[in-house]
């Protein structure tokens, strides 16, 4: 019977003070509130992390824009000053031309469309940085080709070699920059394709305007100024627009997007995707710029 005494006291030993329970809950809740950051705190953390890892690229991009914008503005002012009406019409025609293509390119993303800031930076890189720098780069490439192969070869195949080499590389740098600058990041090759197509579209629109301006300034503007605008729009806009720079850079962007998003693949596979995308963009551009019968040449050489 003596052994039953401790058993009788067990419930009293195991009893918990309700006040201690409430104090423990209060301490736990306070600790959880300190550990779990608010939405604003998480956003600030992401923003700080983004800036700390991207600020050299942001500064470099801003410097490139600062160098390139005056060149682009000069091209527009030169044409619109010599032909105020026709130049302004050409400017609005090519700007309006881009709008349905922007919508069409966005439809390739079946999940979540790219943000307006990503699209805007991509278009601006292609239309301002890549297009203005391509002028100097193409001139340098033509000089190199002439030195190596002679003037006759350059006149025949120079556009098919120089333009794809310089322009596709300049646009690819823009694709990579825009992808790295995006807050949300790139989730698939499709995202890369869309960014690339936007960079290419910006380049395409600016190049078409410059080509229209060059024809106006060449003397044809005095004879048939409105006919020049219409002719270039029909040939370069409707005739080759859908498989021009937007298509080339879209392929390059798909390769870059795959390499960045598919971290589960081997480095060799990801590098191969980049090389394949750029190589295909270069080759299609090369084919299009070949003189007849291999390519259209002339007005639609791009």
C-alpha positions as CSV (number, residue, x, y, z in Angstrom):
1,X,0.0,0.0,0.0
2,X,3.0,2.3,0.6
3,X,3.9,2.2,-3.1
4,X,0.6,3.9,-4.0
5,X,1.5,7.2,-2.4
6,X,3.8,8.5,-5.2
7,X,1.2,7.4,-7.8
8,X,-1.4,9.5,-6.1
9,X,0.8,12.6,-6.4
10,X,1.6,12.3,-10.2
11,X,-1.3,14.4,-11.5
12,X,-0.3,17.2,-9.2
13,X,3.3,17.1,-10.4
14,X,2.3,17.1,-14.1
15,X,-0.2,20.0,-13.7
16,X,0.8,23.2,-15.7
17,X,0.2,26.7,-14.5
18,X,-2.2,28.5,-17.1
19,X,-0.4,31.7,-16.5
20,X,2.9,30.2,-17.5
21,X,1.3,28.9,-20.7
22,X,0.0,32.3,-21.6
23,X,3.4,33.9,-21.0
24,X,5.1,31.3,-23.2
25,X,2.6,31.9,-26.0
26,X,3.2,35.6,-25.8
27,X,7.0,35.2,-26.0
28,X,6.6,32.8,-29.0
29,X,4.3,35.2,-30.8
30,X,6.7,38.1,-30.2
31,X,9.6,36.1,-31.4
32,X,7.7,35.0,-34.6
33,X,6.8,38.6,-35.3
34,X,10.5,39.6,-35.1
35,X,11.6,36.8,-37.3
36,X,9.0,37.0,-40.1
37,X,9.7,40.1,-42.2
38,X,6.9,42.2,-43.7
39,X,6.2,42.5,-47.4
40,X,7.9,45.9,-47.4
41,X,11.0,44.5,-45.7
42,X,11.2,41.7,-48.1
43,X,10.9,44.0,-51.1
44,X,13.6,46.3,-49.6
45,X,15.9,43.3,-49.2
46,X,15.4,42.2,-52.8
47,X,16.0,45.8,-54.0
48,X,19.2,46.1,-52.1
49,X,20.4,42.7,-53.2
50,X,19.6,43.6,-56.8
51,X,21.4,46.9,-56.7
52,X,24.5,45.4,-54.9
53,X,24.9,42.8,-57.7
54,X,23.8,44.9,-60.7
55,X,25.1,48.4,-60.1
56,X,28.1,48.0,-62.4
57,X,25.8,46.9,-65.2
58,X,23.4,49.7,-64.5
59,X,26.2,52.3,-64.7
60,X,27.6,50.7,-67.9
61,X,24.2,50.7,-69.5
62,X,23.5,54.4,-68.6
63,X,26.9,55.3,-70.1
64,X,26.1,53.5,-73.3
65,X,22.8,55.3,-73.5
66,X,24.5,58.6,-72.8
67,X,26.9,58.0,-75.7
68,X,24.3,56.7,-78.1
69,X,21.3,59.0,-77.6
70,X,23.0,62.0,-79.2
71,X,23.8,59.9,-82.3
72,X,20.2,58.7,-82.6
73,X,18.8,62.2,-82.0
74,X,21.2,63.6,-84.7
75,X,19.9,61.1,-87.2
76,X,16.3,62.0,-86.5
77,X,17.0,65.8,-86.6
78,X,19.0,65.5,-89.8
79,X,16.1,63.9,-91.7
80,X,13.2,65.9,-90.1
81,X,15.1,69.2,-90.7
82,X,15.6,68.5,-94.4
83,X,12.2,67.0,-94.9
84,X,9.9,68.2,-92.1
85,X,6.7,66.7,-93.3
86,X,8.0,63.5,-94.9
87,X,10.6,62.9,-92.1
88,X,7.9,63.3,-89.4
89,X,5.6,61.0,-91.2
90,X,8.3,58.4,-91.5
91,X,9.0,58.7,-87.8
92,X,5.4,58.2,-86.8
93,X,4.9,55.4,-89.4
94,X,7.8,53.3,-88.0
95,X,6.8,54.0,-84.4
96,X,3.2,52.9,-85.2
97,X,4.6,49.9,-87.1
98,X,6.2,48.6,-83.9
99,X,3.0,48.6,-81.8
100,X,1.2,45.5,-83.3
101,X,4.6,43.7,-83.4
102,X,5.1,44.3,-79.7
103,X,1.6,42.9,-79.0
104,X,2.3,39.9,-81.3
105,X,5.7,39.1,-79.7
106,X,4.1,39.2,-76.2
107,X,1.6,36.5,-77.2
108,X,4.4,33.9,-77.3
109,X,4.4,34.0,-73.5
110,X,1.5,31.9,-72.5
111,X,2.0,32.4,-68.7
112,X,3.0,35.9,-67.5
113,X,4.0,38.7,-69.9
114,X,7.2,40.6,-69.5
115,X,6.9,43.9,-67.5
116,X,6.7,47.2,-69.3
117,X,10.1,48.2,-68.0
118,X,11.7,45.1,-69.5
119,X,10.1,45.7,-72.8
120,X,11.0,49.4,-72.8
121,X,14.6,48.8,-72.0
122,X,14.9,46.1,-74.6
123,X,13.4,48.3,-77.3
124,X,15.6,51.2,-76.3
125,X,18.8,49.1,-76.3
126,X,18.1,47.9,-79.8
127,X,16.8,51.2,-81.2
128,X,19.4,53.4,-79.5
129,X,22.6,51.6,-78.4
130,X,22.8,48.7,-80.8
131,X,21.7,50.7,-83.9
132,X,24.0,53.7,-83.3
133,X,27.0,51.6,-82.5
134,X,26.4,49.3,-85.4
135,X,27.2,52.2,-87.8
136,X,30.7,52.5,-86.5
137,X,31.2,48.8,-86.1
138,X,30.0,48.1,-89.7
139,X,32.3,50.7,-91.1
140,X,35.2,49.0,-89.3
141,X,34.2,45.6,-90.5
142,X,34.0,46.8,-94.1
143,X,37.5,48.3,-93.8
144,X,38.8,45.0,-92.5
145,X,37.1,42.9,-95.2
146,X,38.4,45.3,-97.9
147,X,41.9,45.0,-96.5
148,X,41.8,41.2,-96.5
149,X,39.7,40.4,-99.6
150,X,39.6,43.5,-101.8
151,X,37.0,46.0,-102.8
152,X,35.1,43.7,-105.3
153,X,34.6,41.1,-102.6
154,X,33.4,43.7,-100.1
155,X,30.9,45.2,-102.6
156,X,29.5,41.7,-103.2
157,X,29.6,39.9,-99.8
158,X,30.5,42.7,-97.4
159,X,26.9,43.3,-96.2
160,X,26.3,39.6,-95.7
161,X,29.4,39.3,-93.5
162,X,29.7,42.6,-91.7
163,X,26.1,43.3,-90.7
164,X,25.4,39.8,-89.1
165,X,28.7,39.9,-87.3
166,X,28.5,43.3,-85.7
167,X,24.7,43.7,-85.3
168,X,23.9,40.3,-83.9
169,X,26.7,40.6,-81.3
170,X,25.6,44.1,-80.3
171,X,22.0,43.0,-79.9
172,X,23.1,39.9,-78.0
173,X,24.9,42.1,-75.5
174,X,21.6,44.0,-75.1
175,X,19.7,40.8,-74.6
176,X,22.0,39.7,-71.8
177,X,22.0,43.1,-70.2
178,X,18.2,43.3,-70.1
179,X,17.9,39.8,-68.8
180,X,20.3,40.5,-66.0
181,X,18.7,43.8,-65.2
182,X,15.2,42.3,-64.9
183,X,13.9,42.3,-61.3
184,X,11.8,39.2,-61.8
185,X,14.4,37.3,-63.8
186,X,14.1,35.0,-66.7
187,X,12.3,31.8,-66.2
188,X,12.6,30.0,-69.6
189,X,13.9,30.2,-73.1
190,X,10.6,31.8,-74.1
191,X,11.3,34.7,-71.9
192,X,14.7,35.0,-73.5
193,X,13.1,34.9,-77.0
194,X,10.7,37.7,-76.1
195,X,13.5,39.9,-74.7
196,X,15.6,39.2,-77.8
197,X,12.7,39.9,-80.2
198,X,12.1,43.2,-78.5
199,X,15.7,44.2,-78.8
200,X,15.7,43.2,-82.5
201,X,12.4,45.1,-83.1
202,X,13.9,48.3,-81.6
203,X,16.9,47.9,-83.9
204,X,14.7,47.2,-86.9
205,X,12.5,50.2,-86.4
206,X,15.4,52.6,-86.0
207,X,17.2,51.1,-89.0
208,X,14.2,51.4,-91.2
209,X,13.7,55.0,-90.3
210,X,17.4,55.7,-91.0
211,X,17.1,53.9,-94.3
212,X,14.1,56.0,-95.2
213,X,16.0,59.1,-94.3
214,X,19.0,58.2,-96.4
215,X,16.8,57.7,-99.4
216,X,15.1,61.0,-98.9
217,X,18.5,62.8,-98.5
218,X,20.0,61.0,-101.5
219,X,18.0,63.0,-104.0
220,X,14.9,60.8,-104.4
221,X,13.3,62.9,-101.7
222,X,13.1,65.8,-104.0
223,X,11.5,63.8,-106.8
224,X,9.1,61.6,-104.9
225,X,9.3,62.2,-101.1
226,X,6.1,60.5,-100.1
227,X,6.7,57.7,-102.6
228,X,10.0,56.9,-100.8
229,X,8.3,56.6,-97.4
230,X,5.6,54.3,-98.9
231,X,8.1,52.2,-100.8
232,X,10.4,51.6,-97.9
233,X,7.5,50.7,-95.7
234,X,6.1,48.2,-98.1
235,X,9.5,46.6,-98.9
236,X,11.2,46.7,-95.5
237,X,8.2,46.9,-93.2
238,X,5.7,44.5,-94.7
239,X,8.0,42.6,-97.0
240,X,10.7,41.6,-94.6
241,X,9.6,42.8,-91.2
242,X,8.3,39.6,-89.7
243,X,11.6,37.7,-90.4
244,X,14.0,40.5,-89.8
245,X,15.9,41.6,-86.7
246,X,13.2,40.6,-84.3
247,X,13.3,37.0,-85.5
248,X,17.1,36.9,-85.5
249,X,17.5,38.3,-82.0
250,X,14.6,36.2,-80.8
251,X,16.5,33.1,-81.6
252,X,19.6,34.4,-79.9
253,X,17.5,35.4,-76.9
254,X,16.0,31.9,-76.7
255,X,19.5,30.5,-76.4
256,X,20.6,33.0,-73.8
257,X,17.4,32.5,-71.9
258,X,17.8,28.8,-71.8
259,X,21.4,29.1,-70.5
260,X,20.4,31.4,-67.7
261,X,17.2,29.7,-66.6
262,X,18.1,26.0,-66.9
263,X,20.6,25.7,-64.1
264,X,19.8,22.0,-63.9
265,X,21.6,21.4,-67.2
266,X,25.4,21.1,-67.6
267,X,27.5,24.1,-68.4
268,X,28.4,22.6,-71.8
269,X,24.7,22.2,-72.7
270,X,23.9,25.8,-71.7
271,X,26.9,27.2,-73.6
272,X,25.8,25.1,-76.6
273,X,22.4,26.7,-76.5
274,X,23.9,30.2,-76.5
275,X,26.2,29.3,-79.4
276,X,23.3,27.6,-81.3
277,X,21.0,30.6,-80.9
278,X,23.7,33.2,-81.9
279,X,24.9,31.0,-84.7
280,X,21.4,30.5,-86.2
281,X,20.7,34.3,-85.9
282,X,24.0,35.1,-87.7
283,X,23.4,32.5,-90.4
284,X,19.8,33.6,-91.2
285,X,21.0,37.2,-91.3
286,X,23.9,36.2,-93.6
287,X,21.5,34.4,-96.0
288,X,19.1,37.4,-96.1
289,X,21.9,39.8,-96.9
290,X,23.4,37.7,-99.7
291,X,23.1,39.2,-103.2
292,X,20.7,37.5,-105.6
293,X,19.9,34.7,-106.1
294,X,21.0,33.7,-102.6
295,X,19.2,36.7,-100.9
296,X,17.3,39.8,-101.8
297,X,20.0,42.3,-101.3
298,X,19.4,45.9,-102.3
299,X,16.7,47.7,-100.3
300,X,16.0,44.8,-98.0
301,X,19.6,44.1,-97.0
302,X,19.6,44.6,-93.3
